[in-house]
Amino acid sequence: MINKAYSNITWVIMVFILFSTQIVWCDNIDPNNDGSKYAYGENIGWLNFGARDGDVIVTDANMTGYVWGENIGWINLDPNISDPNVGIKNDGTGLLTGYAWGENVGWINFNPQVPDDPNHYGVIIDTEGNFDGWAWGQNIGWIHLRATTPVAYGVKTSWTTSLYVEFDDFARFAIQWLESGSELTADLDHNGDVDAKDLRILAEEWLEKCPPGWPLAY
């Protein structure tokens, strides 16, 4: 007859061994497991936003975790520093700002500004969770989050904005109509101008996300 206490201890040991041999991680990058987790830098090669033990998490407020570069090591998206500009912030609509830190490469800006160039080059996340745009590291140059060359690549997250387009958004848009600048909330294509292209984006977003009950909802 098998001793019950001995059997329980054996079971606990087996479970412990089983779980200790597996690496468990949690993130919300590459939700479809189709390889949508790579960015590319001309000077540093591939960056993996879904690396094992990286635990990159995108929320309405920020990004946390670590990105892995085979040639440069880990990049920390949320360094524990009191400076408000440090760490990657999300404004809730997918516009990212702030600085990440790589021990071997220094600071990486997710919302870089090019002098005398009104275009927006920073990193954004669209309504389907796709990353796009560029990050800039003073020591490593540009990092592109989505492109078709050298091969098709990009980063995707399961986080998407759940904000509705409301009547007040049209009012704010009207106030900034035909204005130019670098920090206009109505500049939806981030080209420095609030124009007909932005109006088209706003209209498309309205049709897609119009709050239930509004007369123009379909």
Number of C-alpha atoms within 10 A of each C-alpha: 3 6 7 9 9 9 10 11 10 12 12 11 10 12 10 11 11 10 10 10 8 8 8 10 12 12 20 17 26 20 16 11 10 8 15 22 25 25 24 22 19 12 12 16 14 20 25 24 28 29 20 16 15 20 19 24 20 23 18 15 14 19 20 21 20 26 25 21 21 11 12 16 15 21 25 24 25 20 18 9 9 8 8 10 13 20 25 25 24 19 13 16 16 24 16 24 23 21 25 25 21 20 11 12 16 14 20 27 25 26 21 19 15 10 7 6 11 15 16 20 21 22 23 22 24 16 15 12 20 22 24 20 19 23 24 22 20 11 12 16 14 21 24 24 25 22 14 8 8 8 7 10 19 22 23 29 25 16 20 19 16 11 12 14 18 13 13 9 14 15 11 12 21 14 10 16 18 13 14 15 14 15 11 16 13 24 26 18 15 19 18 19 23 23 19 11 14 19 19 12 13 19 15 13 14 19 13 13 15 20 16 10 8 10 8 10 12 9
